[in-house]
Amino acid sequence: MIRGTVRDVDGRPLANARVMVSAAPAPVPDIAALTDAEGAFGLEAQGTGSYELAIVADGYGRVEVAVDVDDLGEGEVNAVLEPL
């Protein structure tokens, strides 16, 4: 499971940001999630390795972040989005 949070530059959580897998170590189906009121999200990892996530939210610029998923299937990422 890839878990993380999305916040703005002031540290406030961003609800309803869209988090999508843009690259994975092997082909994966379209995987995406919305952040909750605390800016938290979870995505099911399809195996170990390096993943790229694209994160977008209304009024904010797109961010791409890398996350490594370990042998237990866990990865964590914390992203900061800047306003447009």
PDB file with SEQRES, HELIX, SHEET and CRYST1 records, atoms N, CA, C and O in Angstrom:
SEQRES   1 A   84  MET ILE ARG GLY THR VAL ARG ASP VAL ASP GLY ARG PRO          
SEQRES   2 A   84  LEU ALA ASN ALA ARG VAL MET VAL SER ALA ALA PRO ALA          
SEQRES   3 A   84  PRO VAL PRO ASP ILE ALA ALA LEU THR ASP ALA GLU GLY          
SEQRES   4 A   84  ALA PHE GLY LEU GLU ALA GLN GLY THR GLY SER TYR GLU          
SEQRES   5 A   84  LEU ALA ILE VAL ALA ASP GLY TYR GLY ARG VAL GLU VAL          
SEQRES   6 A   84  ALA VAL ASP VAL ASP ASP LEU GLY GLU GLY GLU VAL ASN          
SEQRES   7 A   84  ALA VAL LEU GLU PRO LEU                                      
SHEET    1 AA1 4 ALA A  32  LEU A  34  0                                        
SHEET    2 AA1 4 ARG A  18  ALA A  23 -1                                        
SHEET    3 AA1 4 GLY A  49  VAL A  56 -1                                        
SHEET    4 AA1 4 VAL A  63  VAL A  69 -1                                        
SHEET    1 AA2 3 ALA A  40  LEU A  43  0                                        
SHEET    2 AA2 3 ILE A   2  ASP A   8 -1                                        
SHEET    3 AA2 3 GLY A  75  LEU A  81  1                                        
CRYST1    1.000    1.000    1.000  90.00  90.00  90.00 P 1           1          
ATOM      1  N   MET A   1       0.844  -1.168   0.000  1.00  0.00           N  
ATOM      2  CA  MET A   1       0.000   0.000   0.000  1.00  0.00           C  
ATOM      3  C   MET A   1       0.895   1.240   0.000  1.00  0.00           C  
ATOM      4  O   MET A   1       1.795   1.368   0.830  1.00  0.00           O  
ATOM      5  N   ILE A   2       0.641   2.131  -0.924  1.00  0.00           N  
ATOM      6  CA  ILE A   2       1.325   3.424  -0.950  1.00  0.00           C  
ATOM      7  C   ILE A   2       0.432   4.396  -0.197  1.00  0.00           C  
ATOM      8  O   ILE A   2      -0.712   4.637  -0.583  1.00  0.00           O  
ATOM      9  N   ARG A   3       0.967   4.947   0.873  1.00  0.00           N  
ATOM     10  CA  ARG A   3       0.205   5.895   1.690  1.00  0.00           C  
ATOM     11  C   ARG A   3       0.921   7.237   1.679  1.00  0.00           C  
ATOM     12  O   ARG A   3       2.132   7.315   1.470  1.00  0.00           O  
ATOM     13  N   GLY A   4       0.144   8.292   1.908  1.00  0.00           N  
ATOM     14  CA  GLY A   4       0.774   9.592   1.989  1.00  0.00           C  
ATOM     15  C   GLY A   4      -0.206  10.691   2.283  1.00  0.00           C  
ATOM     16  O   GLY A   4      -1.392  10.457   2.516  1.00  0.00           O  
ATOM     17  N   THR A   5       0.321  11.907   2.267  1.00  0.00           N  
ATOM     18  CA  THR A   5      -0.494  13.097   2.475  1.00  0.00           C  
ATOM     19  C   THR A   5      -0.142  14.134   1.421  1.00  0.00           C  
ATOM     20  O   THR A   5       0.958  14.154   0.870  1.00  0.00           O  
ATOM     21  N   VAL A   6      -1.118  14.992   1.164  1.00  0.00           N  
ATOM     22  CA  VAL A   6      -0.938  16.104   0.236  1.00  0.00           C  
ATOM     23  C   VAL A   6      -1.305  17.377   0.991  1.00  0.00           C  
ATOM     24  O   VAL A   6      -2.389  17.476   1.567  1.00  0.00           O  
ATOM     25  N   ARG A   7      -0.397  18.346   0.985  1.00  0.00           N  
ATOM     26  CA  ARG A   7      -0.600  19.611   1.697  1.00  0.00           C  
ATOM     27  C   ARG A   7      -0.248  20.782   0.779  1.00  0.00           C  
ATOM     28  O   ARG A   7       0.419  20.620  -0.242  1.00  0.00           O  
ATOM     29  N   ASP A   8      -0.719  21.966   1.178  1.00  0.00           N  
ATOM     30  CA  ASP A   8      -0.312  23.169   0.449  1.00  0.00           C  
ATOM     31  C   ASP A   8       0.981  23.694   1.062  1.00  0.00           C  
ATOM     32  O   ASP A   8       1.484  23.124   2.030  1.00  0.00           O  
ATOM     33  N   VAL A   9       1.520  24.770   0.509  1.00  0.00           N  
ATOM     34  CA  VAL A   9       2.815  25.289   0.961  1.00  0.00           C  
ATOM     35  C   VAL A   9       2.768  25.797   2.399  1.00  0.00           C  
ATOM     36  O   VAL A   9       3.815  25.939   3.031  1.00  0.00           O  
ATOM     37  N   ASP A  10       1.579  26.072   2.928  1.00  0.00           N  
ATOM     38  CA  ASP A  10       1.437  26.510   4.313  1.00  0.00           C  
ATOM     39  C   ASP A  10       1.212  25.336   5.264  1.00  0.00           C  
ATOM     40  O   ASP A  10       1.013  25.543   6.461  1.00  0.00           O  
ATOM     41  N   GLY A  11       1.241  24.105   4.743  1.00  0.00           N  
ATOM     42  CA  GLY A  11       1.086  22.934   5.580  1.00  0.00           C  
ATOM     43  C   GLY A  11      -0.346  22.488   5.809  1.00  0.00           C  
ATOM     44  O   GLY A  11      -0.598  21.557   6.573  1.00  0.00           O  
ATOM     45  N   ARG A  12      -1.291  23.158   5.143  1.00  0.00           N  
ATOM     46  CA  ARG A  12      -2.701  22.761   5.290  1.00  0.00           C  
ATOM     47  C   ARG A  12      -2.999  21.560   4.413  1.00  0.00           C  
ATOM     48  O   ARG A  12      -2.546  21.499   3.270  1.00  0.00           O  
ATOM     49  N   PRO A  13      -3.761  20.596   4.937  1.00  0.00           N  
ATOM     50  CA  PRO A  13      -4.114  19.426   4.121  1.00  0.00           C  
ATOM     51  C   PRO A  13      -4.998  19.818   2.948  1.00  0.00           C  
ATOM     52  O   PRO A  13      -5.842  20.706   3.068  1.00  0.00           O  
ATOM     53  N   LEU A  14      -4.804  19.151   1.809  1.00  0.00           N  
ATOM     54  CA  LEU A  14      -5.626  19.394   0.623  1.00  0.00           C  
ATOM     55  C   LEU A  14      -6.576  18.217   0.420  1.00  0.00           C  
ATOM     56  O   LEU A  14      -6.150  17.116   0.072  1.00  0.00           O  
ATOM     57  N   ALA A  15      -7.848  18.457   0.640  1.00  0.00           N  
ATOM     58  CA  ALA A  15      -8.867  17.431   0.406  1.00  0.00           C  
ATOM     59  C   ALA A  15      -9.193  17.362  -1.080  1.00  0.00           C  
ATOM     60  O   ALA A  15      -9.105  18.363  -1.791  1.00  0.00           O  
ATOM     61  N   ASN A  16      -9.567  16.183  -1.538  1.00  0.00           N  
ATOM     62  CA  ASN A  16      -9.998  15.935  -2.920  1.00  0.00           C  
ATOM     63  C   ASN A  16      -8.917  16.154  -3.974  1.00  0.00           C  
ATOM     64  O   ASN A  16      -9.228  16.363  -5.147  1.00  0.00           O  
ATOM     65  N   ALA A  17      -7.647  16.107  -3.562  1.00  0.00           N  
ATOM     66  CA  ALA A  17      -6.573  16.099  -4.557  1.00  0.00           C  
ATOM     67  C   ALA A  17      -6.583  14.720  -5.215  1.00  0.00           C  
ATOM     68  O   ALA A  17      -6.885  13.721  -4.563  1.00  0.00           O  
ATOM     69  N   ARG A  18      -6.257  14.667  -6.495  1.00  0.00           N  
ATOM     70  CA  ARG A  18      -6.230  13.408  -7.235  1.00  0.00           C  
ATOM     71  C   ARG A  18      -4.793  12.891  -7.303  1.00  0.00           C  
ATOM     72  O   ARG A  18      -3.881  13.590  -7.746  1.00  0.00           O  
ATOM     73  N   VAL A  19      -4.620  11.654  -6.854  1.00  0.00           N  
ATOM     74  CA  VAL A  19      -3.307  11.016  -6.825  1.00  0.00           C  
ATOM     75  C   VAL A  19      -3.361   9.825  -7.771  1.00  0.00           C  
ATOM     76  O   VAL A  19      -4.181   8.924  -7.594  1.00  0.00           O  
ATOM     77  N   MET A  20      -2.490   9.819  -8.777  1.00  0.00           N  
ATOM     78  CA  MET A  20      -2.518   8.782  -9.814  1.00  0.00           C  
ATOM     79  C   MET A  20      -1.139   8.158  -9.992  1.00  0.00           C  
ATOM     80  O   MET A  20      -0.126   8.847  -9.878  1.00  0.00           O  
ATOM     81  N   VAL A  21      -1.097   6.865 -10.269  1.00  0.00           N  
ATOM     82  CA  VAL A  21       0.155   6.205 -10.611  1.00  0.00           C  
ATOM     83  C   VAL A  21       0.461   6.548 -12.070  1.00  0.00           C  
ATOM     84  O   VAL A  21      -0.303   6.203 -12.971  1.00  0.00           O  
ATOM     85  N   SER A  22       1.592   7.232 -12.292  1.00  0.00           N  
ATOM     86  CA  SER A  22       1.962   7.593 -13.661  1.00  0.00           C  
ATOM     87  C   SER A  22       3.043   6.677 -14.223  1.00  0.00           C  
ATOM     88  O   SER A  22       3.220   6.604 -15.439  1.00  0.00           O  
ATOM     89  N   ALA A  23       3.768   5.975 -13.349  1.00  0.00           N  
ATOM     90  CA  ALA A  23       4.766   4.994 -13.791  1.00  0.00           C  
ATOM     91  C   ALA A  23       4.946   3.970 -12.682  1.00  0.00           C  
ATOM     92  O   ALA A  23       4.868   4.291 -11.496  1.00  0.00           O  
ATOM     93  N   ALA A  24       5.188   2.734 -13.091  1.00  0.00           N  
ATOM     94  CA  ALA A  24       5.352   1.633 -12.146  1.00  0.00           C  
ATOM     95  C   ALA A  24       6.393   0.665 -12.691  1.00  0.00           C  
ATOM     96  O   ALA A  24       6.725   0.719 -13.875  1.00  0.00           O  
ATOM     97  N   PRO A  25       6.916  -0.226 -11.841  1.00  0.00           N  
ATOM     98  CA  PRO A  25       7.928  -1.166 -12.303  1.00  0.00           C  
ATOM     99  C   PRO A  25       7.407  -2.172 -13.323  1.00  0.00           C  
ATOM    100  O   PRO A  25       8.196  -2.796 -14.033  1.00  0.00           O  
ATOM    101  N   ALA A  26       6.107  -2.336 -13.403  1.00  0.00           N  
ATOM    102  CA  ALA A  26       5.478  -3.242 -14.372  1.00  0.00           C  
ATOM    103  C   ALA A  26       4.161  -2.602 -14.799  1.00  0.00           C  
ATOM    104  O   ALA A  26       3.652  -1.723 -14.105  1.00  0.00           O  
ATOM    105  N   PRO A  27       3.610  -3.024 -15.918  1.00  0.00           N  
ATOM    106  CA  PRO A  27       2.321  -2.457 -16.337  1.00  0.00           C  
ATOM    107  C   PRO A  27       1.255  -2.628 -15.244  1.00  0.00           C  
ATOM    108  O   PRO A  27       1.120  -3.695 -14.645  1.00  0.00           O  
ATOM    109  N   VAL A  28       0.515  -1.561 -15.009  1.00  0.00           N  
ATOM    110  CA  VAL A  28      -0.561  -1.588 -14.010  1.00  0.00           C  
ATOM    111  C   VAL A  28      -1.818  -0.982 -14.627  1.00  0.00           C  
ATOM    112  O   VAL A  28      -1.734  -0.176 -15.553  1.00  0.00           O  
ATOM    113  N   PRO A  29      -2.978  -1.370 -14.115  1.00  0.00           N  
ATOM    114  CA  PRO A  29      -4.202  -0.711 -14.566  1.00  0.00           C  
ATOM    115  C   PRO A  29      -4.208   0.726 -14.054  1.00  0.00           C  
ATOM    116  O   PRO A  29      -3.392   1.089 -13.207  1.00  0.00           O  
ATOM    117  N   ASP A  30      -5.113   1.532 -14.559  1.00  0.00           N  
ATOM    118  CA  ASP A  30      -5.240   2.904 -14.056  1.00  0.00           C  
ATOM    119  C   ASP A  30      -5.559   2.845 -12.567  1.00  0.00           C  
ATOM    120  O   ASP A  30      -6.579   2.288 -12.160  1.00  0.00           O  
ATOM    121  N   ILE A  31      -4.680   3.422 -11.767  1.00  0.00           N  
ATOM    122  CA  ILE A  31      -4.855   3.437 -10.319  1.00  0.00           C  
ATOM    123  C   ILE A  31      -4.849   4.886  -9.868  1.00  0.00           C  
ATOM    124  O   ILE A  31      -3.925   5.636 -10.183  1.00  0.00           O  
ATOM    125  N   ALA A  32      -5.880   5.283  -9.128  1.00  0.00           N  
ATOM    126  CA  ALA A  32      -5.969   6.655  -8.643  1.00  0.00           C  
ATOM    127  C   ALA A  32      -6.745   6.677  -7.329  1.00  0.00           C  
ATOM    128  O   ALA A  32      -7.469   5.737  -7.002  1.00  0.00           O  
ATOM    129  N   ALA A  33      -6.580   7.760  -6.590  1.00  0.00           N  
ATOM    130  CA  ALA A  33      -7.300   7.946  -5.337  1.00  0.00           C  
ATOM    131  C   ALA A  33      -7.518   9.437  -5.125  1.00  0.00           C  
ATOM    132  O   ALA A  33      -6.820  10.269  -5.705  1.00  0.00           O  
ATOM    133  N   LEU A  34      -8.496   9.761  -4.287  1.00  0.00           N  
ATOM    134  CA  LEU A  34      -8.726  11.136  -3.838  1.00  0.00           C  
ATOM    135  C   LEU A  34      -8.277  11.245  -2.393  1.00  0.00           C  
ATOM    136  O   LEU A  34      -8.459  10.317  -1.605  1.00  0.00           O  
ATOM    137  N   THR A  35      -7.687  12.384  -2.046  1.00  0.00           N  
ATOM    138  CA  THR A  35      -7.321  12.594  -0.654  1.00  0.00           C  
ATOM    139  C   THR A  35      -8.569  12.884   0.172  1.00  0.00           C  
ATOM    140  O   THR A  35      -9.569  13.395  -0.333  1.00  0.00           O  
ATOM    141  N   ASP A  36      -8.481  12.540   1.469  1.00  0.00           N  
ATOM    142  CA  ASP A  36      -9.594  12.803   2.375  1.00  0.00           C  
ATOM    143  C   ASP A  36      -9.459  14.204   2.980  1.00  0.00           C  
ATOM    144  O   ASP A  36      -8.613  14.983   2.543  1.00  0.00           O  
ATOM    145  N   ALA A  37     -10.269  14.525   3.963  1.00  0.00           N  
ATOM    146  CA  ALA A  37     -10.266  15.852   4.575  1.00  0.00           C  
ATOM    147  C   ALA A  37      -8.930  16.192   5.235  1.00  0.00           C  
ATOM    148  O   ALA A  37      -8.595  17.365   5.399  1.00  0.00           O  
ATOM    149  N   GLU A  38      -8.166  15.158   5.613  1.00  0.00           N  
ATOM    150  CA  GLU A  38      -6.850  15.364   6.225  1.00  0.00           C  
ATOM    151  C   GLU A  38      -5.726  15.366   5.200  1.00  0.00           C  
ATOM    152  O   GLU A  38      -4.552  15.445   5.562  1.00  0.00           O  
ATOM    153  N   GLY A  39      -6.084  15.278   3.916  1.00  0.00           N  
ATOM    154  CA  GLY A  39      -5.085  15.241   2.853  1.00  0.00           C  
ATOM    155  C   GLY A  39      -4.442  13.881   2.669  1.00  0.00           C  
ATOM    156  O   GLY A  39      -3.464  13.753   1.932  1.00  0.00           O  
ATOM    157  N   ALA A  40      -4.987  12.847   3.338  1.00  0.00           N  
ATOM    158  CA  ALA A  40      -4.397  11.506   3.293  1.00  0.00           C  
ATOM    159  C   ALA A  40      -4.970  10.695   2.131  1.00  0.00           C  
ATOM    160  O   ALA A  40      -6.108  10.896   1.705  1.00  0.00           O  
ATOM    161  N   PHE A  41      -4.142   9.769   1.632  1.00  0.00           N  
ATOM    162  CA  PHE A  41      -4.582   8.866   0.569  1.00  0.00           C  
ATOM    163  C   PHE A  41      -3.900   7.518   0.725  1.00  0.00           C  
ATOM    164  O   PHE A  41      -2.908   7.384   1.442  1.00  0.00           O  
ATOM    165  N   GLY A  42      -4.445   6.530   0.046  1.00  0.00           N  
ATOM    166  CA  GLY A  42      -3.842   5.208  -0.029  1.00  0.00           C  
ATOM    167  C   GLY A  42      -4.097   4.620  -1.406  1.00  0.00           C  
ATOM    168  O   GLY A  42      -5.207   4.701  -1.933  1.00  0.00           O  
ATOM    169  N   LEU A  43      -3.064   4.031  -1.981  1.00  0.00           N  
ATOM    170  CA  LEU A  43      -3.149   3.376  -3.288  1.00  0.00           C  
ATOM    171  C   LEU A  43      -2.590   1.966  -3.159  1.00  0.00           C  
ATOM    172  O   LEU A  43      -1.558   1.768  -2.517  1.00  0.00           O  
ATOM    173  N   GLU A  44      -3.244   1.002  -3.750  1.00  0.00           N  
ATOM    174  CA  GLU A  44      -2.767  -0.375  -3.711  1.00  0.00           C  
ATOM    175  C   GLU A  44      -1.559  -0.517  -4.637  1.00  0.00           C  
ATOM    176  O   GLU A  44      -1.656  -0.272  -5.839  1.00  0.00           O  
ATOM    177  N   ALA A  45      -0.426  -0.913  -4.066  1.00  0.00           N  
ATOM    178  CA  ALA A  45       0.778  -1.151  -4.861  1.00  0.00           C  
ATOM    179  C   ALA A  45       0.653  -2.509  -5.549  1.00  0.00           C  
ATOM    180  O   ALA A  45       0.127  -3.462  -4.973  1.00  0.00           O  
ATOM    181  N   GLN A  46       1.137  -2.586  -6.772  1.00  0.00           N  
ATOM    182  CA  GLN A  46       1.055  -3.814  -7.553  1.00  0.00           C  
ATOM    183  C   GLN A  46       2.337  -4.637  -7.494  1.00  0.00           C  
ATOM    184  O   GLN A  46       2.533  -5.548  -8.299  1.00  0.00           O  
ATOM    185  N   GLY A  47       3.201  -4.318  -6.548  1.00  0.00           N  
ATOM    186  CA  GLY A  47       4.466  -5.040  -6.411  1.00  0.00           C  
ATOM    187  C   GLY A  47       5.546  -4.104  -5.903  1.00  0.00           C  
ATOM    188  O   GLY A  47       5.315  -2.905  -5.748  1.00  0.00           O  
ATOM    189  N   THR A  48       6.720  -4.650  -5.646  1.00  0.00           N  
ATOM    190  CA  THR A  48       7.826  -3.836  -5.147  1.00  0.00           C  
ATOM    191  C   THR A  48       8.449  -3.029  -6.280  1.00  0.00           C  
ATOM    192  O   THR A  48       8.257  -3.324  -7.460  1.00  0.00           O  
ATOM    193  N   GLY A  49       9.198  -2.007  -5.887  1.00  0.00           N  
ATOM    194  CA  GLY A  49       9.912  -1.208  -6.873  1.00  0.00           C  
ATOM    195  C   GLY A  49       9.585   0.263  -6.774  1.00  0.00           C  
ATOM    196  O   GLY A  49       8.949   0.716  -5.823  1.00  0.00           O  
ATOM    197  N   SER A  50      10.034   1.007  -7.782  1.00  0.00           N  
ATOM    198  CA  SER A  50       9.850   2.464  -7.820  1.00  0.00           C  
ATOM    199  C   SER A  50       8.602   2.832  -8.605  1.00  0.00           C  
ATOM    200  O   SER A  50       8.370   2.340  -9.709  1.00  0.00           O  
ATOM    201  N   TYR A  51       7.810   3.702  -8.011  1.00  0.00           N  
ATOM    202  CA  TYR A  51       6.587   4.205  -8.629  1.00  0.00           C  
ATOM    203  C   TYR A  51       6.695   5.716  -8.765  1.00  0.00           C  
ATOM    204  O   TYR A  51       7.348   6.377  -7.958  1.00  0.00           O  
ATOM    205  N   GLU A  52       6.055   6.251  -9.784  1.00  0.00           N  
ATOM    206  CA  GLU A  52       5.904   7.702  -9.935  1.00  0.00           C  
ATOM    207  C   GLU A  52       4.427   8.018  -9.753  1.00  0.00           C  
ATOM    208  O   GLU A  52       3.567   7.366 -10.344  1.00  0.00           O  
ATOM    209  N   LEU A  53       4.140   9.017  -8.935  1.00  0.00           N  
ATOM    210  CA  LEU A  53       2.771   9.458  -8.717  1.00  0.00           C  
ATOM    211  C   LEU A  53       2.604  10.866  -9.253  1.00  0.00           C  
ATOM    212  O   LEU A  53       3.476  11.716  -9.069  1.00  0.00           O  
ATOM    213  N   ALA A  54       1.492  11.112  -9.911  1.00  0.00           N  
ATOM    214  CA  ALA A  54       1.118  12.455 -10.348  1.00  0.00           C  
ATOM    215  C   ALA A  54       0.012  12.919  -9.412  1.00  0.00           C  
ATOM    216  O   ALA A  54      -0.944  12.186  -9.157  1.00  0.00           O  
ATOM    217  N   ILE A  55       0.145  14.139  -8.901  1.00  0.00           N  
ATOM    218  CA  ILE A  55      -0.825  14.675  -7.949  1.00  0.00           C  
ATOM    219  C   ILE A  55      -1.314  16.017  -8.457  1.00  0.00           C  
ATOM    220  O   ILE A  55      -0.520  16.904  -8.772  1.00  0.00           O  
ATOM    221  N   VAL A  56      -2.637  16.157  -8.534  1.00  0.00           N  
ATOM    222  CA  VAL A  56      -3.247  17.399  -8.999  1.00  0.00           C  
ATOM    223  C   VAL A  56      -4.413  17.776  -8.082  1.00  0.00           C  
ATOM    224  O   VAL A  56      -5.070  16.918  -7.493  1.00  0.00           O  
ATOM    225  N   ALA A  57      -4.648  19.082  -7.983  1.00  0.00           N  
ATOM    226  CA  ALA A  57      -5.784  19.600  -7.220  1.00  0.00           C  
ATOM    227  C   ALA A  57      -6.203  20.908  -7.861  1.00  0.00           C  
ATOM    228  O   ALA A  57      -5.370  21.650  -8.382  1.00  0.00           O  
ATOM    229  N   ASP A  58      -7.485  21.186  -7.823  1.00  0.00           N  
ATOM    230  CA  ASP A  58      -8.001  22.425  -8.398  1.00  0.00           C  
ATOM    231  C   ASP A  58      -7.308  23.630  -7.768  1.00  0.00           C  
ATOM    232  O   ASP A  58      -7.251  23.753  -6.544  1.00  0.00           O  
ATOM    233  N   GLY A  59      -6.785  24.516  -8.611  1.00  0.00           N  
ATOM    234  CA  GLY A  59      -6.131  25.732  -8.144  1.00  0.00           C  
ATOM    235  C   GLY A  59      -4.666  25.560  -7.790  1.00  0.00           C  
ATOM    236  O   GLY A  59      -4.023  26.504  -7.331  1.00  0.00           O  
ATOM    237  N   TYR A  60      -4.122  24.343  -8.001  1.00  0.00           N  
ATOM    238  CA  TYR A  60      -2.738  24.056  -7.662  1.00  0.00           C  
ATOM    239  C   TYR A  60      -2.023  23.444  -8.856  1.00  0.00           C  
ATOM    240  O   TYR A  60      -2.650  22.846  -9.731  1.00  0.00           O  
ATOM    241  N   GLY A  61      -0.702  23.601  -8.882  1.00  0.00           N  
ATOM    242  CA  GLY A  61       0.092  23.007  -9.947  1.00  0.00           C  
ATOM    243  C   GLY A  61       0.270  21.505  -9.754  1.00  0.00           C  
ATOM    244  O   GLY A  61       0.230  20.999  -8.632  1.00  0.00           O  
ATOM    245  N   ARG A  62       0.464  20.813 -10.849  1.00  0.00           N  
ATOM    246  CA  ARG A  62       0.684  19.361 -10.832  1.00  0.00           C  
ATOM    247  C   ARG A  62       2.066  19.063 -10.254  1.00  0.00           C  
ATOM    248  O   ARG A  62       3.028  19.787 -10.511  1.00  0.00           O  
ATOM    249  N   VAL A  63       2.151  17.993  -9.473  1.00  0.00           N  
ATOM    250  CA  VAL A  63       3.414  17.552  -8.892  1.00  0.00           C  
ATOM    251  C   VAL A  63       3.611  16.081  -9.234  1.00  0.00           C  
ATOM    252  O   VAL A  63       2.665  15.295  -9.195  1.00  0.00           O  
ATOM    253  N   GLU A  64       4.846  15.713  -9.568  1.00  0.00           N  
ATOM    254  CA  GLU A  64       5.213  14.313  -9.776  1.00  0.00           C  
ATOM    255  C   GLU A  64       6.189  13.942  -8.660  1.00  0.00           C  
ATOM    256  O   GLU A  64       7.172  14.646  -8.427  1.00  0.00           O  
ATOM    257  N   VAL A  65       5.912  12.839  -7.977  1.00  0.00           N  
ATOM    258  CA  VAL A  65       6.782  12.400  -6.894  1.00  0.00           C  
ATOM    259  C   VAL A  65       7.112  10.921  -7.069  1.00  0.00           C  
ATOM    260  O   VAL A  65       6.322  10.153  -7.618  1.00  0.00           O  
ATOM    261  N   ALA A  66       8.285  10.543  -6.594  1.00  0.00           N  
ATOM    262  CA  ALA A  66       8.721   9.152  -6.647  1.00  0.00           C  
ATOM    263  C   ALA A  66       8.537   8.521  -5.279  1.00  0.00           C  
ATOM    264  O   ALA A  66       8.698   9.178  -4.251  1.00  0.00           O  
ATOM    265  N   VAL A  67       8.198   7.243  -5.278  1.00  0.00           N  
ATOM    266  CA  VAL A  67       8.076   6.486  -4.032  1.00  0.00           C  
ATOM    267  C   VAL A  67       8.546   5.066  -4.291  1.00  0.00           C  
ATOM    268  O   VAL A  67       8.225   4.473  -5.321  1.00  0.00           O  
ATOM    269  N   ASP A  68       9.308   4.525  -3.350  1.00  0.00           N  
ATOM    270  CA  ASP A  68       9.768   3.146  -3.435  1.00  0.00           C  
ATOM    271  C   ASP A  68       8.880   2.267  -2.566  1.00  0.00           C  
ATOM    272  O   ASP A  68       8.636   2.575  -1.399  1.00  0.00           O  
ATOM    273  N   VAL A  69       8.403   1.182  -3.138  1.00  0.00           N  
ATOM    274  CA  VAL A  69       7.592   0.215  -2.409  1.00  0.00           C  
ATOM    275  C   VAL A  69       8.513  -0.931  -2.005  1.00  0.00           C  
ATOM    276  O   VAL A  69       9.193  -1.528  -2.840  1.00  0.00           O  
ATOM    277  N   ASP A  70       8.520  -1.227  -0.692  1.00  0.00           N  
ATOM    278  CA  ASP A  70       9.431  -2.239  -0.160  1.00  0.00           C  
ATOM    279  C   ASP A  70       8.884  -3.661  -0.313  1.00  0.00           C  
ATOM    280  O   ASP A  70       7.820  -3.872  -0.896  1.00  0.00           O  
ATOM    281  N   ASP A  71       9.622  -4.619   0.213  1.00  0.00           N  
ATOM    282  CA  ASP A  71       9.238  -6.028   0.100  1.00  0.00           C  
ATOM    283  C   ASP A  71       7.941  -6.361   0.822  1.00  0.00           C  
ATOM    284  O   ASP A  71       7.321  -7.386   0.539  1.00  0.00           O  
ATOM    285  N   LEU A  72       7.527  -5.513   1.741  1.00  0.00           N  
ATOM    286  CA  LEU A  72       6.249  -5.703   2.445  1.00  0.00           C  
ATOM    287  C   LEU A  72       5.091  -5.050   1.696  1.00  0.00           C  
ATOM    288  O   LEU A  72       3.945  -5.102   2.143  1.00  0.00           O  
ATOM    289  N   GLY A  73       5.400  -4.432   0.546  1.00  0.00           N  
ATOM    290  CA  GLY A  73       4.361  -3.775  -0.242  1.00  0.00           C  
ATOM    291  C   GLY A  73       3.981  -2.412   0.273  1.00  0.00           C  
ATOM    292  O   GLY A  73       2.896  -1.912  -0.025  1.00  0.00           O  
ATOM    293  N   GLU A  74       4.881  -1.788   1.061  1.00  0.00           N  
ATOM    294  CA  GLU A  74       4.602  -0.495   1.677  1.00  0.00           C  
ATOM    295  C   GLU A  74       5.484   0.602   1.090  1.00  0.00           C  
ATOM    296  O   GLU A  74       6.659   0.386   0.794  1.00  0.00           O  
ATOM    297  N   GLY A  75       4.895   1.777   0.929  1.00  0.00           N  
ATOM    298  CA  GLY A  75       5.625   2.960   0.509  1.00  0.00           C  
ATOM    299  C   GLY A  75       4.937   4.185   1.066  1.00  0.00           C  
ATOM    300  O   GLY A  75       3.723   4.173   1.273  1.00  0.00           O  
ATOM    301  N   GLU A  76       5.690   5.242   1.313  1.00  0.00           N  
ATOM    302  CA  GLU A  76       5.102   6.457   1.880  1.00  0.00           C  
ATOM    303  C   GLU A  76       5.618   7.678   1.139  1.00  0.00           C  
ATOM    304  O   GLU A  76       6.791   7.756   0.776  1.00  0.00           O  
ATOM    305  N   VAL A  77       4.726   8.624   0.923  1.00  0.00           N  
ATOM    306  CA  VAL A  77       5.091   9.862   0.250  1.00  0.00           C  
ATOM    307  C   VAL A  77       4.288  11.010   0.850  1.00  0.00           C  
ATOM    308  O   VAL A  77       3.115  10.857   1.192  1.00  0.00           O  
ATOM    309  N   ASN A  78       4.938  12.153   0.970  1.00  0.00           N  
ATOM    310  CA  ASN A  78       4.278  13.381   1.419  1.00  0.00           C  
ATOM    311  C   ASN A  78       4.572  14.446   0.389  1.00  0.00           C  
ATOM    312  O   ASN A  78       5.731  14.746   0.101  1.00  0.00           O  
ATOM    313  N   ALA A  79       3.516  15.017  -0.164  1.00  0.00           N  
ATOM    314  CA  ALA A  79       3.676  15.965  -1.272  1.00  0.00           C  
ATOM    315  C   ALA A  79       3.158  17.339  -0.876  1.00  0.00           C  
ATOM    316  O   ALA A  79       2.234  17.470  -0.074  1.00  0.00           O  
ATOM    317  N   VAL A  80       3.776  18.354  -1.457  1.00  0.00           N  
ATOM    318  CA  VAL A  80       3.359  19.739  -1.250  1.00  0.00           C  
ATOM    319  C   VAL A  80       3.018  20.323  -2.610  1.00  0.00           C  
ATOM    320  O   VAL A  80       3.819  20.257  -3.542  1.00  0.00           O  
ATOM    321  N   LEU A  81       1.818  20.898  -2.719  1.00  0.00           N  
ATOM    322  CA  LEU A  81       1.371  21.521  -3.958  1.00  0.00           C  
ATOM    323  C   LEU A  81       1.402  23.030  -3.812  1.00  0.00           C  
ATOM    324  O   LEU A  81       1.033  23.575  -2.771  1.00  0.00           O  
ATOM    325  N   GLU A  82       1.846  23.698  -4.868  1.00  0.00           N  
ATOM    326  CA  GLU A  82       1.898  25.150  -4.883  1.00  0.00           C  
ATOM    327  C   GLU A  82       0.710  25.687  -5.662  1.00  0.00           C  
ATOM    328  O   GLU A  82       0.305  25.102  -6.667  1.00  0.00           O  
ATOM    329  N   PRO A  83       0.142  26.816  -5.195  1.00  0.00           N  
ATOM    330  CA  PRO A  83      -0.994  27.391  -5.925  1.00  0.00           C  
ATOM    331  C   PRO A  83      -0.555  27.891  -7.295  1.00  0.00           C  
ATOM    332  O   PRO A  83       0.607  28.239  -7.508  1.00  0.00           O  
ATOM    333  N   LEU A  84      -1.509  27.918  -8.212  1.00  0.00           N  
ATOM    334  CA  LEU A  84      -1.229  28.415  -9.568  1.00  0.00           C  
ATOM    335  C   LEU A  84      -1.052  29.912  -9.551  1.00  0.00           C  
ATOM    336  O   LEU A  84      -0.810  30.517 -10.595  1.00  0.00           O  
TER     337      LEU A  84                                                      
END                                                                             
